[in-house]
């Protein structure tokens, strides 16, 4: 039998893949990297990575157990067409669904729902609070994801910073976390974590090493759960100057950060293979 492979769990949006608004192409146009579209939505290109990053991800998929790890719903995740071999596992809905060959593991989902029922305020209470306190002047959409958490799509330039702070304090007292990512404000139950799903996959695969990357507050627990982690130079974690002993804070921002993260993953896998 071959030795267990390294387990690599990476956030997707603004970590490995980027919308056109998040690319951060600050170099002269003639030096901009070639881009590969990896997501189409409503017949329009939506998310990209560099062609170099695509090649690295393909190589990584052959070298390690690569696990896309996202707050996206299953439907939103399945729009993405990542290069490389199809991942056997994926973590969706911030850990609410653990996909195995594209299908949600019912036992895992059931255990998550049981925890939510006993450890935090119900979703309906949070939805009601968002509906009554968010101003229609800057809210564009109210959404519920997989009956697990809620989020708002907002006009970021009109969003009052104080309202976000007040929401975070209100949610904290009810066992929920608030995260602001681009034009979306997420309210997520604290027991709903990417890290719990990572621990489960490490158990199933027997991986000797776990690696992770992410940019937002909702990725902090994932990074801390891994043996080594990386965060880009943008996003909530960078803005808070967040770090920890096994976390590497990268200077790269935008789509260049995605490429750098994949290089770091490959270097770590190569180092593990030489042991």
N, C-alpha and C positions, 0 to 999 in steps of 0.2 A: 504494500500500500504506500502511496506517496504521502509525504509529510503534509500536515495541514498548511494552508496558505494564509498569508497575512490578510486580515479583514480591514477593508478601507470603506468607511462610511462618510460620505460627503453630502453636505447641503448642496442644492442645485442653484436656485435663483440668487444672483449676485455673489455666487461663490464659484461655481463651474460654468453656469450659463448666464447670459446677460441680454436684457432688452436693449433696444437701440439707445434709449435714454440713459442707460447705466454703463455703456461701453467705456466711457472716459477715454476717448481717443484724443489725447492731448498732444501727440506728436504731429509733425508736418504731414499733410495728406499723403505725400509721396512715400512716406515711411510707415504708414498705417499697415497693420497686419492684414493678411487675407482672412476673411471670415467665412465660417460655415454656418448656415441656418440649421438649427436643430429643433425648431418648433414653429408650426404654422397654426394660426387660430383664425377662424372665420375667413379663410382663404388669404390671410396676410401673414408674412413672416413676422415672428414675434421674438424669438430668442436665438442667441448666437454664441459661438465660441471661436477661437482662432483655429485655423487649419492645423497649426502645430499642436494646440491643445487636443484637437480631435485625434491626432496620431498618437499622442501620449496616452489618451484615455483608452484607445484601442489596445495599446501595449499593456496598459495596466490591467485591463479586463482579462488578458491572457496570463497575467502574472499573479494576480491577487483575487480575492473574493470582493468585487466592487459592489457596494450597496448604495444606490441613490437614496438619499435621506431628506425628506421634504415635508413642509407644512401643507403642501398642496393636497387637494383631494385626489382620490384615485383617478377620477376622470381627467382632472387637470394634469396629473403626472403622465397619463397614458397618451397625451398629445405630444410629448417630447420624444424625439427620435435620436437617441444618443448613439454616437459611433461606437464600434467595438461589439463584442459578443453581448447578447441579451443577458442582463443580470438575472441570476436565479432568484435573488432576494431584493426587495425594495421596502423602504419604510415610508409610509404616507400618512397624511393627516396628523403630523407631529408625533407619530408613534401609535396612533389609534388603529392603524391597519398595518400588518406585516404581510407583505405579498410574497408568496412562494410560487415561482413560475407564473406570475401575473395574477394569482388568485389570493384573496385575503384569507389568512389562517383563522378559522372561526374560533378556535380555542384561545388564541391570543387576543382577538377582539373582545371575546366574552370576558376575559380577565381584566381588560382595560375598563370596560363598561362597569364592572363590579366595583372597581376602585373609585371611579368617578361618582358612583351612587352613594358612596360612604364617606368620601374624603373632601368634598368641596360643594359649594352652593350649586344648585341645578342650573342648567343652561337657560331655561326659561326666565329665571330671575335676572340673569345677565342680559339677555336679549331685551327684556322690558326696560332695564336701566339705560341701555344704549338708545332705545327708541325714544325715551322720554327726555334724555339729556343732550343728545347730539343735535346740532342745529342744521336744519335742511339747507341753510345757506352754504354750508361747506360739505355736506354729506351727499355723495352721489348714489351710493348703493348700500343697503344692509344685506348681509349674507350670513348664512349658517352653513358650516362645512361638515358634512357627514354626520350630522346630529351630535357633534362632539364639541365644537367651539364656534365662536362668532367673529366676524370681522366687518369693518366698514371700509368702503372705498371713498376717499375724500379728496377735496381740492387742497393740496398740501399748503399752498401759499395763504389760504384763508383759515387754516386750522389754528385755533388758539392753543398755544403751548400749555397754558395753565389748565385747560380742559383735559389734556392728556395726563398731566400730573394728578389731577383730581380723580380721574378714572383709574389710574394705577393704584392710588391709595385705597379707593373703594374696593377694587378687585382683590387687592392684597388681603383685606380683612375677610374675604369670602373664599380664599384658597385658589384664586385665579391670578394669572400674569398678563400684563399688557405689553405689547411690542409694536413699535411703529416702524414699518418697512416700506419705504417709498410712499405710495399713495394709499397704503393699507394700514389700518389699525387693527391688530389682532387682540382678542381676549380669549385666553387659553387656560383651561384648568391646570393647576400645578401638577397633578398626578399624570397628566398627559405629556409624556416626554419621549424624545428621541433616544435618550440614554438607556431607558428601560428596554427598548427594542434592540439596541446595540448589544446590551448584556445578554439578551436572549440569543441573538445570532452568534455571539462569541461562544456561548455554551454549545449551541448546535453544531458549529463548525470546528470547534476545538482550536481556533486560531491562536497561534503563539504570540501574535502582535496585533494590536488594533490601532488604526490611524483614523483621524477625523479632521474635517475642515468645516468652517461656517462663519457667517458674518454677523448674525443677529443675536439678540438676547435669547431667542428660542433655541439657539445653537450652543449656548454656554454649557449646558449640562452634557451635551454630546461630546464636546471637546474635553471636558473634565473626566468623562467616562473612558476615554481612549488612552492608550499608552502614550501617544504623542498627538498633538493637534496643531493646526495652523489657522490663522485668521488673516483676511486681507486688510489692506490699509484703508478700507472704507467700511461703512455700515455701523450699526449700533455699538458693537463691541469695540471698534476702533475709536468711535467718538467718545466712548467712556474710558478709553485707554485701559481696557480690560485685559488682564493676562493672568497666567498661573505658571507654576514651575515647568510643566511639560508642554506649554503652549508657545509657539513661535509667532510673533507678530510681524507680518510681512509689510514692506513699504509699498509694494505694488498696489495699484487701485484699478478698478474696472476690469475689463476682459484680460488685461495683462496679468492680473492677480490669479485668474483662473488657470492660466498657463503655468505660472510659477507654482501654484499649489500642486498641480499634477506632476511637475518635475520633482517636487519635494516627496510626494508619494512614491514615485518610482525610485528615487534615491534610497528612501527608507526600506522599500521592498528589496532592493538589490543588496543593501547592507544586511538584512535579515537572512537572505539566501546564502550569503557568504559565511554565516556563522556555522 
